[in-house]
Amino acid sequence: MIEVSHLSKKYGTHPAIEDLSFTVGDGQIFGLLGPNGAGKSTIMNILTGYLAPTSGKVKVAGFSLPEQAQQAKACVGYLPEQPPLYPEMTVQEYLDFAAELKGIKKKADHKEQVRKAARRTGLEEVLPRLIRSLSKGYRQRVGIAQALLGAPQLIILDEPTVGLDPAQVIEIRRLIRELGKSHTVILSSHILSEVKAVCDKALILSQGHLAAVVDLAAEERDLEELFLELTAPEETSDKKED
């Protein structure tokens, strides 16, 4: 589903990511881990076609980025950390609007895709309600529902459980596992237990470099211990002398 080879991105002279290579297979739930500034957002923006790499090769569903960005974008559904919701719209109005933006023009297809996305995310009973009246957990569900429109093969979720209460976290994690049965999912999260609970593999970034790709089912070491070891800042020469 995803092939990344020697990927680098610079902002001016600052390298955000350097020489990354990894693959994500069809039907995997793949965690993206790293401290703040490690390059997670840059990777997601490149995979969604919003940002061009400085060098390297990227393929999504067989389409090269940025050369075939339009085709690749059609294969991707994206939930940013702050879902782009309009509080004065009803859930129904918002999903209809999102479907139009994604180019779902046939009335029958439009209606069916909105209905299916609402059903899969548990939104059927709140379709007539204003988004501003929903709990944060339900607003996240609306964001995930818009990501499902267009029948994407790849779903990218950026911090989907941030700010949710424990019951809402459990519900969203259950939804992510369900999505993994029919989509490839990239899950970016700062919550190590969440990645361990729902993901098949995890990519750990440190200072823009690939620190490890971990098979979570086979890894015997504790993920937290491994993460801290791989992302610990290097000691300066002064500290080493002390």
Secondary structure, 3 states (H helix, E strand, C coil): CEEEEEEEEEECCEEEEEEEEEEECCCCEEEEECCCCCCHHHHHHHHCCCCCCCEEEEEECCEEECCCHHHHHCCEEEECCCCCCCCCCEHHHHHHHHHHHCCCCCHHHHHHHHHHHHHHCCCHHHCCCEHHHCCHHHHHHHHHHHHHCCCCCEEEEECCCCCCCHHHHHHHHHHHHHHCCCCEEEEECCCHHHHHHHCCEEEEEECCEEEEEEECCCCCCCHHHHHHHHHCCCCCHHHHHC
